[in-house]
Amino acid sequence: MIGALVIAAFTVFLVNAYLTGVQQSVERQAETQDVTPIVVATQPLDFGDPLTPENVRLQNFPANSVPQGAFPTVRAALADNRVALRPIVPGEPVLADKVSGASGRAVLAANLPEGMRAVAIPVTEVTGVSGFVRPGDTVDVIMTRQIPGDGAEASDLMSDIILERIKVLAIDQVANEGATEAQVGKTAVLEVDPLQAQQLAIGTKLGTLSLALRNVESQEETKGRTLTNRDVGNARLYIRKRPTQQAPSMAQPGAIAQAGGAMARPMPSGPSMTIYRGVEGQAYPVNLLGGR
């Protein structure tokens, strides 16, 4: 037990000595040149990777081009068990907005700019662009729903672009912007302002929301309009509703009125003989005549 404590203490001493020596060496170089030492990554860092003495180091930067949020010492970068919140490539400065704070947890809220919100919407393989929408991408949000009105049928649809140039924060629980493989998720987390968050909440109840992946460098606003099913294909083709044809009613025996308004006698169903008296005739069944 004592031996393990001695080894651990000796290891800490060596790490501190190494960091002190490296920092002093960089500071001496900075004194002779107009540069400032800052912490950079030595290995690729993905979302959630902890900062360690093995994956960061000090590097001199021109004093007039030090990025905001850079750490001046390795100790400052390693304090509070910081982890990467965004992908960091080797040689890239480790900045405060790319790593966690004092909690040491890779939380999505740390990636949200001031005044923005993270809202999740349901997606499928189709509405999520077959899984090719990844964290860090920019999308437009399209809402498709049934046209309002008592006379609208299920096939009467309309589509609108309700949001444009929206950043994707995560797909399901994956928030790593360095992910390159397609991932079909059930939810997409979008970065929006409070008003846009309300629009998404209503849109999920009104109809189906779809994501349209766009070039991250494309910043122009699309002047879209509301489209309906008439705008898809040849809208000139239209089949009118056919009128309902009623079957001819069968005459009921005894229900045929004569010209004078009197109810006619039931027509005989078997052989009959018609006897005329003057101009009026009357049919008699043969069996009844024979029975008289």
ROGUBA-606604 format. One record per residue (C-alpha): x, y, z. Coordinates in Angstrom, 2 decimals. Layout:
BEGIN
pt c1 = X; c2 = Y; c3 = Z
...
***
This chain:
BEGIN
pt c1 = 0.00; c2 = 0.00; c3 = 0.00
pt c1 = 2.76; c2 = 2.40; c3 = 0.94
pt c1 = 4.66; c2 = 1.47; c3 = -2.22
pt c1 = 1.67; c2 = 2.32; c3 = -4.41
pt c1 = 1.30; c2 = 5.71; c3 = -2.73
pt c1 = 5.00; c2 = 6.42; c3 = -3.26
pt c1 = 4.75; c2 = 5.49; c3 = -6.95
pt c1 = 1.65; c2 = 7.67; c3 = -7.41
pt c1 = 3.29; c2 = 10.64; c3 = -5.71
pt c1 = 6.43; c2 = 10.18; c3 = -7.81
pt c1 = 4.34; c2 = 10.06; c3 = -11.00
pt c1 = 2.59; c2 = 13.31; c3 = -10.09
pt c1 = 5.97; c2 = 14.90; c3 = -9.37
pt c1 = 7.32; c2 = 13.85; c3 = -12.77
pt c1 = 4.25; c2 = 15.19; c3 = -14.61
pt c1 = 4.45; c2 = 18.52; c3 = -12.78
pt c1 = 8.16; c2 = 18.76; c3 = -13.45
pt c1 = 7.62; c2 = 18.00; c3 = -17.13
pt c1 = 4.87; c2 = 20.58; c3 = -17.49
pt c1 = 6.92; c2 = 23.17; c3 = -15.64
pt c1 = 9.94; c2 = 22.52; c3 = -17.83
pt c1 = 7.95; c2 = 22.73; c3 = -21.06
pt c1 = 6.24; c2 = 25.92; c3 = -19.99
pt c1 = 9.51; c2 = 27.57; c3 = -18.97
pt c1 = 11.08; c2 = 26.60; c3 = -22.30
pt c1 = 8.20; c2 = 28.08; c3 = -24.28
pt c1 = 8.22; c2 = 31.23; c3 = -22.16
pt c1 = 11.94; c2 = 31.72; c3 = -22.82
pt c1 = 11.30; c2 = 31.48; c3 = -26.55
pt c1 = 8.43; c2 = 33.94; c3 = -26.23
pt c1 = 10.71; c2 = 36.46; c3 = -24.52
pt c1 = 13.01; c2 = 36.61; c3 = -27.54
pt c1 = 10.16; c2 = 36.85; c3 = -30.07
pt c1 = 6.86; c2 = 38.68; c3 = -30.24
pt c1 = 4.85; c2 = 35.53; c3 = -29.56
pt c1 = 2.54; c2 = 34.20; c3 = -26.86
pt c1 = 2.32; c2 = 30.56; c3 = -25.72
pt c1 = -1.14; c2 = 28.95; c3 = -25.92
pt c1 = -2.43; c2 = 25.40; c3 = -25.59
pt c1 = -3.00; c2 = 23.39; c3 = -28.79
pt c1 = -4.12; c2 = 19.82; c3 = -29.42
pt c1 = -1.58; c2 = 17.15; c3 = -30.31
pt c1 = -4.17; c2 = 14.47; c3 = -31.17
pt c1 = -7.63; c2 = 14.49; c3 = -32.75
pt c1 = -10.26; c2 = 15.23; c3 = -30.09
pt c1 = -13.91; c2 = 14.27; c3 = -30.55
pt c1 = -16.99; c2 = 15.21; c3 = -28.56
pt c1 = -16.56; c2 = 14.03; c3 = -24.96
pt c1 = -12.81; c2 = 13.28; c3 = -25.13
pt c1 = -11.04; c2 = 14.44; c3 = -21.93
pt c1 = -8.05; c2 = 16.77; c3 = -22.10
pt c1 = -4.85; c2 = 15.08; c3 = -20.90
pt c1 = -1.14; c2 = 15.93; c3 = -20.86
pt c1 = -0.76; c2 = 13.50; c3 = -23.78
pt c1 = -3.17; c2 = 15.23; c3 = -26.18
pt c1 = -2.38; c2 = 18.93; c3 = -25.53
pt c1 = 0.77; c2 = 21.04; c3 = -25.38
pt c1 = 1.99; c2 = 24.63; c3 = -25.45
pt c1 = 2.82; c2 = 26.30; c3 = -28.74
pt c1 = 3.95; c2 = 29.83; c3 = -29.51
pt c1 = 1.50; c2 = 31.97; c3 = -31.46
pt c1 = 2.03; c2 = 35.47; c3 = -32.85
pt c1 = 1.01; c2 = 37.82; c3 = -30.08
pt c1 = -1.27; c2 = 39.82; c3 = -32.37
pt c1 = -3.22; c2 = 36.77; c3 = -33.58
pt c1 = -3.96; c2 = 34.82; c3 = -30.39
pt c1 = -7.59; c2 = 33.62; c3 = -30.66
pt c1 = -10.06; c2 = 34.62; c3 = -27.97
pt c1 = -10.56; c2 = 31.96; c3 = -25.31
pt c1 = -7.12; c2 = 30.37; c3 = -25.70
pt c1 = -5.53; c2 = 28.81; c3 = -22.60
pt c1 = -2.13; c2 = 30.30; c3 = -21.63
pt c1 = -0.96; c2 = 27.20; c3 = -19.73
pt c1 = -1.52; c2 = 23.44; c3 = -19.89
pt c1 = -2.57; c2 = 23.46; c3 = -16.22
pt c1 = -5.36; c2 = 25.92; c3 = -17.01
pt c1 = -6.59; c2 = 23.73; c3 = -19.85
pt c1 = -6.53; c2 = 20.55; c3 = -17.74
pt c1 = -8.26; c2 = 22.13; c3 = -14.75
pt c1 = -11.77; c2 = 20.99; c3 = -13.81
pt c1 = -11.47; c2 = 17.78; c3 = -15.86
pt c1 = -12.39; c2 = 19.51; c3 = -19.11
pt c1 = -13.62; c2 = 17.54; c3 = -22.12
pt c1 = -13.99; c2 = 18.48; c3 = -25.78
pt c1 = -17.40; c2 = 19.75; c3 = -26.87
pt c1 = -16.48; c2 = 20.04; c3 = -30.55
pt c1 = -13.96; c2 = 18.26; c3 = -32.79
pt c1 = -10.43; c2 = 19.64; c3 = -32.40
pt c1 = -7.71; c2 = 18.69; c3 = -34.88
pt c1 = -3.97; c2 = 18.41; c3 = -34.07
pt c1 = -2.31; c2 = 21.82; c3 = -33.96
pt c1 = -5.61; c2 = 23.64; c3 = -33.43
pt c1 = -5.79; c2 = 25.97; c3 = -30.42
pt c1 = -7.87; c2 = 24.64; c3 = -27.54
pt c1 = -10.42; c2 = 27.37; c3 = -26.89
pt c1 = -12.78; c2 = 27.82; c3 = -23.96
pt c1 = -15.90; c2 = 27.56; c3 = -26.14
pt c1 = -14.74; c2 = 24.18; c3 = -27.49
pt c1 = -14.32; c2 = 22.50; c3 = -24.11
pt c1 = -16.52; c2 = 22.00; c3 = -21.06
pt c1 = -16.54; c2 = 24.19; c3 = -18.00
pt c1 = -16.04; c2 = 23.30; c3 = -14.38
pt c1 = -18.45; c2 = 20.36; c3 = -14.47
pt c1 = -16.24; c2 = 18.33; c3 = -16.77
pt c1 = -19.32; c2 = 16.98; c3 = -18.57
pt c1 = -19.90; c2 = 17.08; c3 = -22.31
pt c1 = -23.33; c2 = 18.70; c3 = -22.19
pt c1 = -25.19; c2 = 19.93; c3 = -25.25
pt c1 = -26.19; c2 = 23.15; c3 = -23.49
pt c1 = -22.56; c2 = 24.25; c3 = -23.51
pt c1 = -22.70; c2 = 24.40; c3 = -27.32
pt c1 = -25.70; c2 = 26.74; c3 = -27.39
pt c1 = -24.96; c2 = 30.40; c3 = -28.13
pt c1 = -26.54; c2 = 33.05; c3 = -25.96
pt c1 = -30.28; c2 = 33.34; c3 = -26.55
pt c1 = -30.61; c2 = 30.14; c3 = -28.58
pt c1 = -32.55; c2 = 26.97; c3 = -27.80
pt c1 = -32.22; c2 = 23.27; c3 = -28.64
pt c1 = -35.43; c2 = 21.67; c3 = -29.92
pt c1 = -35.93; c2 = 18.06; c3 = -31.00
pt c1 = -38.26; c2 = 17.11; c3 = -33.85
pt c1 = -39.21; c2 = 13.61; c3 = -35.04
pt c1 = -37.56; c2 = 12.39; c3 = -38.26
pt c1 = -37.58; c2 = 9.22; c3 = -40.31
pt c1 = -35.31; c2 = 7.73; c3 = -42.94
pt c1 = -37.14; c2 = 9.81; c3 = -45.54
pt c1 = -37.68; c2 = 13.11; c3 = -43.68
pt c1 = -34.12; c2 = 12.94; c3 = -42.30
pt c1 = -32.43; c2 = 12.68; c3 = -45.75
pt c1 = -31.63; c2 = 8.96; c3 = -45.36
pt c1 = -29.41; c2 = 9.60; c3 = -42.35
pt c1 = -27.01; c2 = 11.94; c3 = -44.17
pt c1 = -27.94; c2 = 14.88; c3 = -41.93
pt c1 = -25.26; c2 = 15.02; c3 = -39.22
pt c1 = -24.43; c2 = 17.32; c3 = -36.29
pt c1 = -23.04; c2 = 20.60; c3 = -37.58
pt c1 = -24.98; c2 = 20.53; c3 = -40.86
pt c1 = -27.34; c2 = 23.28; c3 = -41.99
pt c1 = -30.90; c2 = 22.46; c3 = -43.04
pt c1 = -34.22; c2 = 23.98; c3 = -44.03
pt c1 = -37.38; c2 = 22.73; c3 = -42.31
pt c1 = -40.38; c2 = 21.92; c3 = -44.54
pt c1 = -43.88; c2 = 21.34; c3 = -43.17
pt c1 = -46.41; c2 = 19.27; c3 = -45.15
pt c1 = -50.03; c2 = 19.14; c3 = -44.00
pt c1 = -53.60; c2 = 18.79; c3 = -45.24
pt c1 = -55.21; c2 = 21.88; c3 = -46.72
pt c1 = -57.68; c2 = 23.35; c3 = -44.19
pt c1 = -61.39; c2 = 23.39; c3 = -45.04
pt c1 = -64.48; c2 = 21.24; c3 = -44.76
pt c1 = -64.28; c2 = 20.27; c3 = -48.43
pt c1 = -60.62; c2 = 19.16; c3 = -48.32
pt c1 = -59.86; c2 = 15.49; c3 = -48.85
pt c1 = -56.94; c2 = 13.47; c3 = -47.54
pt c1 = -55.06; c2 = 13.95; c3 = -50.83
pt c1 = -55.35; c2 = 17.75; c3 = -50.70
pt c1 = -51.93; c2 = 18.68; c3 = -49.29
pt c1 = -49.87; c2 = 21.85; c3 = -48.94
pt c1 = -46.16; c2 = 22.38; c3 = -48.23
pt c1 = -44.24; c2 = 25.37; c3 = -46.80
pt c1 = -40.63; c2 = 26.12; c3 = -45.88
pt c1 = -41.11; c2 = 27.32; c3 = -42.31
pt c1 = -37.44; c2 = 27.69; c3 = -41.24
pt c1 = -34.19; c2 = 28.25; c3 = -43.17
pt c1 = -30.47; c2 = 27.92; c3 = -42.42
pt c1 = -30.96; c2 = 25.98; c3 = -39.18
pt c1 = -27.97; c2 = 24.28; c3 = -37.55
pt c1 = -28.27; c2 = 20.63; c3 = -36.53
pt c1 = -26.92; c2 = 20.07; c3 = -33.01
pt c1 = -27.48; c2 = 16.33; c3 = -32.70
pt c1 = -29.12; c2 = 13.27; c3 = -34.24
pt c1 = -30.67; c2 = 11.17; c3 = -31.49
pt c1 = -28.01; c2 = 11.25; c3 = -28.73
pt c1 = -25.04; c2 = 11.80; c3 = -31.08
pt c1 = -23.72; c2 = 15.38; c3 = -30.95
pt c1 = -20.25; c2 = 14.75; c3 = -32.41
pt c1 = -19.71; c2 = 17.07; c3 = -35.37
pt c1 = -16.83; c2 = 14.87; c3 = -36.47
pt c1 = -19.11; c2 = 11.93; c3 = -37.27
pt c1 = -18.85; c2 = 11.00; c3 = -40.95
pt c1 = -21.03; c2 = 7.90; c3 = -41.28
pt c1 = -24.70; c2 = 8.16; c3 = -42.19
pt c1 = -26.96; c2 = 7.62; c3 = -39.20
pt c1 = -30.72; c2 = 7.14; c3 = -39.44
pt c1 = -32.16; c2 = 8.60; c3 = -36.25
pt c1 = -35.63; c2 = 9.12; c3 = -34.84
pt c1 = -35.05; c2 = 12.70; c3 = -33.66
pt c1 = -33.05; c2 = 15.70; c3 = -34.85
pt c1 = -32.01; c2 = 18.41; c3 = -32.38
pt c1 = -31.98; c2 = 21.86; c3 = -33.99
pt c1 = -30.50; c2 = 25.17; c3 = -32.83
pt c1 = -33.24; c2 = 27.82; c3 = -32.98
pt c1 = -34.32; c2 = 31.03; c3 = -31.30
pt c1 = -37.36; c2 = 31.08; c3 = -28.96
pt c1 = -39.82; c2 = 32.09; c3 = -31.73
pt c1 = -38.56; c2 = 29.35; c3 = -34.03
pt c1 = -38.86; c2 = 26.87; c3 = -31.17
pt c1 = -42.57; c2 = 27.72; c3 = -30.93
pt c1 = -42.98; c2 = 27.30; c3 = -34.69
pt c1 = -41.46; c2 = 23.82; c3 = -34.52
pt c1 = -43.67; c2 = 22.85; c3 = -31.59
pt c1 = -46.80; c2 = 23.82; c3 = -33.54
pt c1 = -45.51; c2 = 22.34; c3 = -36.78
pt c1 = -45.07; c2 = 18.89; c3 = -35.27
pt c1 = -48.78; c2 = 18.91; c3 = -34.35
pt c1 = -50.09; c2 = 20.31; c3 = -37.63
pt c1 = -48.32; c2 = 18.02; c3 = -40.08
pt c1 = -45.09; c2 = 16.29; c3 = -41.04
pt c1 = -41.72; c2 = 18.08; c3 = -40.75
pt c1 = -38.96; c2 = 17.24; c3 = -43.23
pt c1 = -35.31; c2 = 18.35; c3 = -43.33
pt c1 = -33.73; c2 = 19.66; c3 = -46.53
pt c1 = -29.92; c2 = 19.50; c3 = -46.35
pt c1 = -28.21; c2 = 22.59; c3 = -47.75
pt c1 = -24.66; c2 = 23.74; c3 = -48.42
pt c1 = -23.16; c2 = 25.28; c3 = -45.28
pt c1 = -21.75; c2 = 28.12; c3 = -47.40
pt c1 = -25.15; c2 = 28.90; c3 = -48.91
pt c1 = -26.56; c2 = 31.80; c3 = -46.92
pt c1 = -29.11; c2 = 33.23; c3 = -49.36
pt c1 = -32.73; c2 = 33.17; c3 = -48.29
pt c1 = -35.05; c2 = 31.10; c3 = -50.45
pt c1 = -38.12; c2 = 32.95; c3 = -51.67
pt c1 = -40.34; c2 = 29.91; c3 = -51.47
pt c1 = -44.10; c2 = 29.80; c3 = -51.81
pt c1 = -46.81; c2 = 27.48; c3 = -50.65
pt c1 = -47.12; c2 = 24.44; c3 = -52.92
pt c1 = -50.05; c2 = 22.06; c3 = -53.18
pt c1 = -50.59; c2 = 18.69; c3 = -54.81
pt c1 = -51.74; c2 = 20.58; c3 = -57.92
pt c1 = -48.13; c2 = 21.81; c3 = -58.34
pt c1 = -46.79; c2 = 18.25; c3 = -58.55
pt c1 = -47.02; c2 = 16.64; c3 = -61.98
pt c1 = -49.58; c2 = 17.69; c3 = -64.63
pt c1 = -52.19; c2 = 19.78; c3 = -62.84
pt c1 = -54.38; c2 = 19.99; c3 = -65.98
pt c1 = -55.43; c2 = 16.37; c3 = -65.65
pt c1 = -58.55; c2 = 16.11; c3 = -63.50
pt c1 = -61.28; c2 = 13.47; c3 = -63.24
pt c1 = -64.65; c2 = 14.76; c3 = -62.15
pt c1 = -66.81; c2 = 12.79; c3 = -59.79
pt c1 = -69.15; c2 = 10.47; c3 = -61.66
pt c1 = -72.89; c2 = 10.89; c3 = -60.88
pt c1 = -74.45; c2 = 8.06; c3 = -58.94
pt c1 = -76.83; c2 = 6.00; c3 = -61.13
pt c1 = -79.98; c2 = 4.75; c3 = -59.40
pt c1 = -81.31; c2 = 1.29; c3 = -60.30
pt c1 = -84.79; c2 = 1.34; c3 = -61.89
pt c1 = -87.47; c2 = 0.53; c3 = -59.34
pt c1 = -89.57; c2 = -2.59; c3 = -59.89
pt c1 = -93.33; c2 = -2.12; c3 = -60.15
pt c1 = -95.10; c2 = -3.70; c3 = -57.24
pt c1 = -98.26; c2 = -5.73; c3 = -57.90
pt c1 = -101.33; c2 = -3.72; c3 = -57.02
pt c1 = -99.36; c2 = -0.45; c3 = -56.92
pt c1 = -100.08; c2 = 0.70; c3 = -60.47
pt c1 = -102.74; c2 = 3.40; c3 = -60.59
pt c1 = -105.10; c2 = 3.56; c3 = -63.50
pt c1 = -105.85; c2 = 6.76; c3 = -65.37
pt c1 = -108.90; c2 = 7.44; c3 = -63.24
pt c1 = -106.82; c2 = 7.32; c3 = -60.06
pt c1 = -108.25; c2 = 3.99; c3 = -58.85
pt c1 = -105.87; c2 = 1.31; c3 = -57.71
pt c1 = -105.58; c2 = -1.43; c3 = -60.34
pt c1 = -106.10; c2 = -5.03; c3 = -59.44
pt c1 = -103.05; c2 = -7.16; c3 = -58.95
pt c1 = -101.72; c2 = -8.52; c3 = -62.23
pt c1 = -102.14; c2 = -12.30; c3 = -62.49
pt c1 = -99.00; c2 = -14.28; c3 = -62.10
pt c1 = -100.18; c2 = -17.34; c3 = -64.08
pt c1 = -102.15; c2 = -17.95; c3 = -67.33
pt c1 = -104.99; c2 = -15.45; c3 = -67.76
pt c1 = -107.80; c2 = -14.48; c3 = -70.12
pt c1 = -108.89; c2 = -10.91; c3 = -70.85
pt c1 = -112.60; c2 = -10.23; c3 = -71.29
pt c1 = -113.65; c2 = -6.93; c3 = -72.83
pt c1 = -116.89; c2 = -5.23; c3 = -71.87
pt c1 = -117.20; c2 = -2.30; c3 = -74.15
pt c1 = -113.78; c2 = -0.66; c3 = -74.26
pt c1 = -112.60; c2 = -1.87; c3 = -70.86
pt c1 = -110.89; c2 = -5.17; c3 = -70.42
pt c1 = -110.34; c2 = -7.28; c3 = -67.34
pt c1 = -107.96; c2 = -10.19; c3 = -66.96
pt c1 = -109.10; c2 = -13.36; c3 = -65.21
pt c1 = -106.79; c2 = -16.19; c3 = -64.15
pt c1 = -107.51; c2 = -19.34; c3 = -66.04
pt c1 = -107.49; c2 = -21.53; c3 = -62.94
pt c1 = -110.11; c2 = -19.35; c3 = -61.27
pt c1 = -112.31; c2 = -19.40; c3 = -64.36
pt c1 = -112.05; c2 = -23.12; c3 = -64.55
pt c1 = -113.01; c2 = -23.41; c3 = -60.92
pt c1 = -116.24; c2 = -21.49; c3 = -61.24
***
